[in-house]
Amino acid sequence: MRTDPAGDHDLRHHGDAEVRDDGARLTDLAVNVRADTPPAWLRERIAGSLAGLAAYPDGRAARAAVAARHGVAVERVLLTAGAAEAFVLLARALTVRHAVVVHPQFTEPEAALRDAGHPVDRVLLREADGFRLDPAVVPEDADLVVVGNPTNPTSVLHPAATIAELARPGRTLVVDEAFLDAVPGEREALAGRTDVPGLVVLRSLTKTWGLAGLRIGYVLAAPETIADLERAQPLWPVSTPALAAAQACMEPRALAEAAHAAHRVATDRAHLVAGLREFAPDGLRVVEPAEGPFVLVRLPRATAVRRHLRDLGWAVRRGDTFPGLDEEWLRLAVRDRPTVNRFLQALDQAVTLAKG
C-alpha cells in the first residue's frame, strides 16, 4: 500500500458512459445496477405516489422506516437523492483539514471533496495484497477517511472490525455501503452501529432495486452530523416518488426479496468467476474473493478486448479511471447464468481478436 497525493484519472467517468448513445444495442455489464429491477410491486408503489405530486414531499414516514430497519433513532437518518448526493453534502458541510480516500474505489467522494476545495490524499491498496485494507497505512492526522465496503470496483469486502480500527476522536469515518445489501446476510455491515466514533455510513437503494433514474439513498450518522448535512441540502431534495420507494424498500417483504437476490447474485457471480478462470492461460486474473455484484479482472490488451467486446454487442467498464488501476483492468457486472455464458463466448472471441 502507498499514499498518492494526486493523479490524472477521470474521476467523473462512470459505467453509464459505456452505454450512452448507442448503448441500446449492447448487453450491459458496465453498470452495477441489477438488470431485472425494479419489480412490478415496487413500480406500482411508485406509480401510486404520483397522485400526490401537487404536495411538497414529506419524508418523515420514509425516514422513520429507514430508522426502524436499522434500529436507530430517526435523528440518525438523512434521506438523499442517491448515495452520490451524500458525498457532495459531506464535502460541503464538514470542516476538513486532511481528507484521505482509500482507492481503488468509487471516485465521486474524491471528486466532491476536490470540487469543494479540499485537498485529498490517496491511500492506494495493492493488487499484491488482494486490495485489502491495512488501517496502519492511513495517515494518523487524517480527519476524514473514505472507504467503500464492499469496494467498487475491487469487490473486496473488508472486515467491519478492520474498518472500525480507522475510527479516531475528531475523525469522520465515511463508509460507502452502497452494495452491502447485495452481500448475503449483509456480512461486515457497519450500518446501524452507534458505538464507532465519527462513523458515517452511506446506503443506496438504486443498485438492488434498479432505481438509478429515481435517485434515492440515505446516510446513517450521529444526530449532529446529520443536522450539518441537512443544512447543506437544498429544500425538498428527495421527490415524492423516491420517498415512496424508500419506504417500500424498508418493508419486510422487500428486505426478504433483497436477501434472496443477494444469494442469487452470489451464485451467479461464482459462475462468472469460474468461467473467467478458464482464461488464465491468456493472462486474465480475477480479484478474489469477490463479494459484490461485480468482479474486477486484469488482462493483457484490455483496451483492445473492451473495444472488440463492444463490437460484439457487450459493454464492460474500463478500469483505468480508478486511482490505483491502469488500462489493463476491467470491471464486469454480475448477470444471470445465460447472460454470463453468452458473455464468456464473446470474451473468448474478443481475446482472440485482441491478440490479432
C-alpha positions in Angstrom: 0.0 0.0 0.0 1.1 3.5 -0.7 -0.1 7.1 -0.5 -0.6 9.2 -3.5 -1.5 13.0 -3.3 -2.8 13.4 -6.9 -3.3 11.7 -10.2 -4.7 12.1 -13.7 -7.7 9.8 -13.5 -11.0 10.9 -14.9 -12.9 10.9 -11.6 -16.2 11.7 -13.3 -16.3 8.7 -15.6 -18.8 6.1 -14.6 -20.2 2.9 -16.0 -23.2 4.6 -17.6 -20.8 6.3 -20.0 -20.2 2.9 -21.6 -23.9 2.5 -22.6 -24.8 6.1 -23.7 -25.8 6.9 -27.3 -25.6 3.5 -29.0 -25.9 1.6 -25.7 -29.3 0.2 -26.6 -27.7 -2.4 -28.9 -25.3 -3.6 -26.1 -25.8 -6.1 -23.3 -24.8 -4.1 -20.3 -22.1 -5.4 -17.9 -20.8 -1.9 -17.3 -23.4 -0.6 -14.8 -23.7 -2.1 -11.4 -27.5 -2.0 -11.3 -29.4 -5.2 -11.3 -30.9 -5.7 -14.7 -34.3 -7.2 -13.6 -35.5 -4.4 -11.4 -37.5 -2.6 -10.2 -40.0 -5.3 -9.6 -43.7 -4.9 -10.5 -44.8 -4.3 -6.9 -42.3 -1.5 -6.5 -43.2 0.1 -9.8 -46.9 0.1 -8.6 -46.0 1.8 -5.3 -44.0 4.5 -7.1 -46.8 5.0 -9.6 -49.3 5.2 -6.8 -47.4 8.1 -5.3 -47.9 10.2 -8.5 -51.4 11.3 -7.3 -49.7 13.3 -4.5 -47.3 15.3 -6.7 -49.2 18.5 -6.1 -48.0 18.5 -2.5 -44.4 19.1 -1.4 -42.5 16.0 -0.5 -42.8 14.8 3.1 -40.0 12.5 4.1 -41.0 11.7 7.7 -42.5 8.3 7.0 -39.7 7.1 4.8 -37.1 8.4 7.3 -38.8 6.6 10.1 -38.9 3.4 8.0 -35.2 3.6 7.4 -34.5 4.2 11.1 -36.6 1.2 12.1 -34.9 -1.0 9.5 -31.5 -0.3 11.0 -32.6 0.1 14.7 -31.5 3.7 15.1 -33.2 6.9 16.1 -34.8 9.0 13.3 -32.3 11.8 14.1 -29.6 9.5 12.8 -31.1 9.2 9.3 -30.9 11.6 6.3 -32.6 10.7 3.0 -30.6 11.8 -0.1 -31.0 11.9 -3.8 -29.0 8.8 -4.2 -25.9 8.0 -2.2 -23.8 10.2 -4.5 -25.5 13.3 -3.2 -24.3 12.4 0.3 -20.7 12.7 -0.9 -21.4 16.3 -2.0 -23.1 17.1 1.2 -20.2 15.8 3.3 -17.7 17.8 1.2 -19.7 21.0 1.6 -20.9 20.7 5.2 -17.8 19.4 7.1 -14.7 21.2 8.1 -11.9 19.1 6.7 -8.2 19.7 7.1 -6.8 16.4 5.8 -9.0 14.2 3.7 -7.9 10.7 2.7 -9.7 8.5 0.2 -8.8 4.8 0.1 -8.5 3.7 -3.5 -9.3 2.0 -5.8 -12.9 2.8 -5.0 -15.9 4.8 -6.3 -14.4 8.1 -7.4 -17.3 10.6 -6.6 -16.2 11.0 -3.0 -12.8 12.4 -4.1 -14.3 14.4 -6.9 -16.8 16.0 -4.5 -14.1 16.9 -2.0 -11.9 18.4 -4.6 -14.8 20.4 -6.1 -15.4 21.8 -2.6 -11.8 23.0 -2.4 -10.4 20.3 -0.1 -7.0 18.8 -0.8 -7.2 15.0 -0.9 -4.6 12.4 -0.3 -5.0 8.9 -1.6 -4.1 5.6 0.0 -3.7 3.1 -2.8 -4.4 -0.6 -2.0 -2.3 -3.0 -3.9 -3.1 -5.9 -6.1 -0.3 -7.9 -4.4 -2.3 -7.5 -1.1 -5.6 -8.5 -2.7 -6.6 -4.8 -2.4 -7.2 -5.4 1.3 -7.1 -2.6 3.8 -4.4 -2.2 6.4 -5.6 0.6 8.8 -2.0 1.4 9.7 -1.3 2.9 6.2 -3.9 5.6 6.7 -2.2 8.8 8.0 -2.8 9.3 11.7 -3.7 13.0 11.2 -6.4 12.4 8.6 -9.7 13.9 9.9 -11.8 12.5 7.1 -11.3 9.0 5.7 -13.5 7.4 3.0 -13.6 3.7 2.2 -16.0 1.5 0.3 -17.4 -1.8 1.6 -17.7 -4.0 -0.5 -15.4 -1.8 -2.5 -16.3 -0.7 -6.1 -14.5 -1.8 -8.3 -12.5 -4.4 -6.5 -15.4 -6.3 -5.0 -13.4 -6.8 -1.8 -15.4 -7.0 1.4 -13.3 -5.6 4.3 -14.0 -6.9 7.8 -16.1 -4.5 9.8 -13.6 -4.7 12.7 -10.8 -3.6 10.3 -12.7 -0.6 9.1 -13.7 0.3 12.7 -10.0 0.4 13.6 -9.8 3.6 11.4 -12.1 5.5 13.9 -10.5 8.2 16.0 -11.7 11.0 18.1 -12.0 14.1 15.8 -12.1 12.0 12.7 -15.1 11.4 10.4 -15.0 7.9 9.0 -17.2 7.6 5.9 -18.1 4.0 4.8 -19.8 3.6 1.4 -22.1 0.6 1.8 -23.9 1.1 -1.5 -23.5 -2.6 -2.4 -23.7 -4.2 1.0 -27.3 -5.3 0.6 -26.0 -7.5 -2.3 -23.9 -9.4 0.3 -25.7 -12.4 1.8 -26.5 -11.7 5.4 -25.1 -8.2 4.9 -21.9 -9.5 6.5 -19.4 -6.9 7.8 -22.1 -4.1 7.8 -21.5 -1.1 9.9 -24.9 0.4 9.2 -26.8 0.8 12.5 -23.7 0.8 14.6 -23.6 3.7 17.1 -20.5 2.7 19.0 -18.0 3.7 16.4 -16.9 7.4 16.9 -17.3 9.6 13.8 -18.9 6.9 11.7 -20.9 7.9 8.7 -22.5 5.1 6.6 -23.9 5.7 3.2 -26.5 3.3 1.6 -28.1 3.3 -1.8 -31.4 1.9 -3.0 -30.6 2.4 -6.7 -28.5 -0.7 -7.1 -30.5 -3.7 -5.8 -33.8 -2.1 -6.8 -32.9 -0.7 -10.2 -33.7 2.9 -9.2 -30.8 4.8 -10.6 -33.1 7.0 -12.5 -35.1 7.8 -9.4 -32.2 8.8 -7.2 -32.7 7.6 -3.6 -30.2 6.7 -0.8 -29.6 7.6 2.8 -27.0 8.5 5.4 -26.7 7.0 8.9 -24.6 9.1 11.3 -24.6 10.9 14.7 -27.5 13.4 15.0 -25.2 16.4 14.9 -23.6 15.2 11.7 -27.0 14.6 10.2 -28.0 18.1 11.2 -25.0 19.5 9.5 -25.6 17.6 6.3 -29.3 18.5 6.3 -28.4 22.2 6.4 -26.3 21.7 3.3 -29.2 20.1 1.4 -31.5 22.1 -1.0 -35.1 22.3 0.0 -37.1 19.1 -0.6 -34.2 17.2 -2.1 -35.9 13.8 -2.4 -39.0 13.6 -4.6 -42.3 12.1 -3.5 -41.9 9.0 -5.8 -38.4 8.4 -4.4 -39.8 8.7 -0.8 -42.4 6.1 -1.7 -39.8 3.8 -3.0 -37.6 4.2 0.1 -40.5 3.4 2.4 -41.5 0.4 0.3 -37.9 -1.0 0.2 -37.7 -1.0 4.0 -40.8 -3.3 4.5 -40.3 -7.0 5.5 -41.4 -8.2 2.0 -38.8 -6.1 0.3 -36.0 -7.0 2.8 -36.7 -10.7 2.2 -36.6 -10.2 -1.6 -33.3 -8.3 -1.3 -31.9 -11.1 0.8 -32.9 -13.7 -1.7 -31.5 -11.6 -4.5 -28.1 -11.4 -2.7 -27.9 -15.2 -2.6 -28.8 -15.3 -6.3 -26.1 -12.7 -7.1 -23.5 -14.8 -5.2 -24.5 -17.9 -7.2 -24.3 -16.0 -10.5 -21.0 -14.4 -9.5 -19.5 -17.8 -8.7 -20.5 -19.0 -12.2 -18.9 -15.9 -13.8 -15.7 -16.2 -11.8 -15.4 -19.9 -12.7 -15.8 -19.1 -16.4 -13.2 -16.3 -16.1 -10.7 -18.6 -14.6 -10.6 -20.5 -17.8 -8.9 -17.5 -19.4 -5.9 -17.8 -17.1 -3.7 -19.1 -20.0 -4.5 -15.8 -21.7 -3.2 -13.9 -18.7 -6.5 -13.0 -17.2 -6.6 -12.7 -13.4 -9.7 -12.2 -11.2 -9.6 -10.3 -7.9 -10.8 -12.9 -5.4 -12.6 -13.4 -3.3 -15.2 -11.2 -4.9 -18.2 -10.3 -2.7 -20.1 -7.6 -4.6 -22.4 -7.8 -7.6 -19.4 -7.2 -9.9 -15.9 -8.5 -10.4 -12.6 -6.9 -11.3 -10.3 -8.5 -13.8 -6.8 -7.8 -15.1 -5.8 -9.0 -18.6 -3.3 -8.0 -21.3 -4.6 -5.8 -24.1 -7.7 -5.0 -22.0 -8.4 -1.8 -24.0 -8.5 -3.8 -27.3 -10.6 -6.6 -25.6 -13.1 -4.0 -24.4 -13.3 -2.5 -27.9 -13.9 -5.9 -29.5 -16.5 -6.8 -26.9 -18.3 -3.6 -27.8 -18.3 -4.6 -31.5 -19.7 -7.9 -30.4 -22.5 -6.3 -28.5 -21.2 -6.1 -25.0 -20.4 -3.1 -22.7 -17.9 -3.6 -19.8 -16.5 -0.9 -17.5 -12.9 0.3 -18.2 -10.8 0.3 -15.0 -8.2 2.9 -15.7 -10.3 5.8 -14.4 -10.0 4.4 -10.9 -6.9 5.6 -9.0 -4.6 2.7 -8.4 -5.6 0.9 -11.6 -4.4 1.2 -15.2 -5.6 0.3 -18.7 -5.2 -3.5 -18.0 -8.2 -3.6 -15.7 -11.9 -4.1 -16.5 -14.9 -4.3 -14.2 -17.7 -6.8 -15.0 -21.2 -6.6 -13.5 -22.7 -9.9 -12.4 -25.6 -11.1 -14.6 -27.7 -14.2 -14.8 -26.2 -17.5 -15.9 -27.5 -17.5 -19.5 -26.1 -13.9 -20.0 -22.8 -14.9 -18.4 -22.5 -17.9 -20.7 -23.0 -15.7 -23.8 -20.6 -13.1 -22.4 -17.9 -15.7 -21.9 -18.2 -16.8 -25.5 -17.9 -13.2 -26.6 -14.9 -12.7 -24.4 -13.2 -15.7 -26.0 -13.7 -14.1 -29.4 -12.6 -10.7 -28.1 -9.4 -12.0 -26.6 -8.6 -13.9 -29.8 -9.2 -10.7 -31.8 -7.0 -8.6 -29.5 -4.1 -11.0 -29.9 -4.5 -10.2 -33.6 
